[in-house]
Amino acid sequence: MSDTDSDLEPIEPDAPPEAPRKAKKVKPPPRPILIRLFGVSLWGAFKLALLCVVVGFFVLASQFDPRDPDVDMGSMLAGMTRSAWEAAGWSVRNFWKPALAGAGLVLPVWVLWRLLSLPFRK
């Protein structure tokens, strides 16, 4: 027997092979708060604008005035139903008016929702 043979360890046939090492997941740095708050994709911005227009149709079609002391939800719904077709034709000619009217209601609610859900977003 030579000196090199004594340095070798016997191989055990029943020994399990070493498991490959798993790569550690690298966490991306946190996004800035303004990006988390107002970061919207192009599709998300389109949906938000469309929602503003739809809400604006209903607001303008119903001639809703929140300052009126005699605000009646039933008559408001009846007025919206009566003038829905007229509003659709008018909106085709004047797209920007319902977009602005709807944005006046939708955007503050959207910002509030984004603020409230901020701690739960990555």
C-alpha positions as CSV (number, residue, x, y, z in Angstrom):
1,M,0.0,0.0,0.0
2,S,1.3,3.4,-0.9
3,D,0.9,6.6,1.1
4,T,-1.7,8.0,-1.2
5,D,-4.0,5.0,-0.7
6,S,-4.2,5.5,3.1
7,D,-5.4,9.1,2.6
8,L,-8.5,8.1,0.6
9,E,-11.8,7.6,2.5
10,P,-13.9,4.6,1.5
11,I,-17.1,5.5,-0.4
12,E,-20.3,4.4,1.2
13,P,-22.7,3.1,-1.5
14,D,-25.9,4.0,0.6
15,A,-24.9,7.6,1.2
16,P,-27.3,10.1,-0.5
17,P,-25.7,12.5,-2.9
18,E,-25.3,16.1,-1.8
19,A,-28.3,18.3,-2.7
20,P,-27.5,21.2,-5.0
21,R,-27.4,24.5,-3.2
22,K,-30.4,26.8,-3.8
23,A,-29.7,30.3,-4.9
24,K,-30.8,33.0,-2.5
25,K,-33.6,35.2,-3.7
26,V,-32.5,38.8,-3.9
27,K,-35.1,41.2,-2.7
28,P,-35.6,44.2,-5.0
29,P,-35.2,47.6,-3.4
30,P,-38.5,49.2,-2.2
31,R,-40.2,51.5,-4.7
32,P,-40.4,55.2,-3.8
33,I,-43.7,56.2,-2.1
34,L,-44.9,58.4,-5.0
35,I,-44.4,55.6,-7.5
36,R,-46.3,53.2,-5.2
37,L,-49.1,55.8,-4.8
38,F,-49.5,57.1,-8.3
39,G,-47.7,54.4,-10.4
40,V,-50.3,53.4,-13.0
41,S,-49.8,51.5,-16.1
42,L,-51.0,52.8,-19.5
43,W,-53.9,50.4,-19.4
44,G,-54.8,51.5,-15.8
45,A,-54.7,55.1,-16.8
46,F,-57.1,54.3,-19.8
47,K,-59.5,52.5,-17.4
48,L,-59.4,55.4,-15.0
49,A,-60.2,57.9,-17.7
50,L,-63.0,55.7,-19.0
51,L,-64.5,55.5,-15.5
52,C,-64.3,59.3,-15.3
53,V,-66.3,59.6,-18.5
54,V,-68.9,57.1,-17.5
55,V,-69.5,58.7,-14.1
56,G,-69.6,62.1,-15.8
57,F,-72.3,60.9,-18.1
58,F,-74.5,60.1,-15.2
59,V,-73.7,63.2,-13.3
60,L,-74.5,65.5,-16.2
61,A,-77.4,63.5,-17.5
62,S,-79.2,63.7,-14.1
63,Q,-78.5,67.4,-13.7
64,F,-77.5,66.6,-10.2
65,D,-76.9,69.6,-8.0
66,P,-75.7,68.5,-4.5
67,R,-76.4,72.1,-3.2
68,D,-80.1,71.8,-3.8
69,P,-82.0,71.2,-0.5
70,D,-84.6,69.1,-2.3
71,V,-82.3,66.4,-3.6
72,D,-84.4,63.3,-4.2
73,M,-82.7,60.1,-5.3
74,G,-85.8,58.7,-6.9
75,S,-86.4,61.6,-9.2
76,M,-82.7,61.7,-9.9
77,L,-82.7,58.1,-11.1
78,A,-85.8,58.8,-13.2
79,G,-84.1,61.8,-14.8
80,M,-81.0,59.8,-15.6
81,T,-83.1,57.1,-17.2
82,R,-85.1,59.6,-19.2
83,S,-82.1,61.5,-20.6
84,A,-79.6,58.6,-21.0
85,W,-80.0,58.4,-24.8
86,E,-79.8,62.2,-25.2
87,A,-76.7,62.2,-23.0
88,A,-75.0,59.5,-25.2
89,G,-75.5,61.6,-28.3
90,W,-74.4,64.8,-26.7
91,S,-71.3,63.1,-25.2
92,V,-70.2,62.0,-28.7
93,R,-70.1,65.6,-29.7
94,N,-68.6,66.9,-26.4
95,F,-66.4,64.2,-25.0
96,W,-64.3,66.4,-22.7
97,K,-67.1,67.8,-20.6
98,P,-68.2,64.4,-19.1
99,A,-64.6,63.4,-18.7
100,L,-64.0,66.5,-16.5
101,A,-67.2,66.1,-14.6
102,G,-66.5,62.4,-13.9
103,A,-62.9,63.2,-13.0
104,G,-64.1,65.6,-10.4
105,L,-65.7,62.6,-8.6
106,V,-63.6,59.7,-9.6
107,L,-60.1,61.1,-9.0
108,P,-60.5,62.1,-5.4
109,V,-62.0,58.7,-4.6
110,W,-59.1,57.0,-6.5
111,V,-56.5,59.0,-4.6
112,L,-58.1,58.2,-1.3
113,W,-58.2,54.5,-2.2
114,R,-54.5,54.6,-3.2
115,L,-53.6,56.2,0.1
116,L,-55.6,53.7,2.1
117,S,-54.2,50.7,0.3
118,L,-50.6,52.0,0.2
119,P,-49.3,49.9,3.2
120,F,-50.5,46.7,1.5
121,R,-48.8,47.3,-1.8
122,K,-45.2,46.3,-2.6
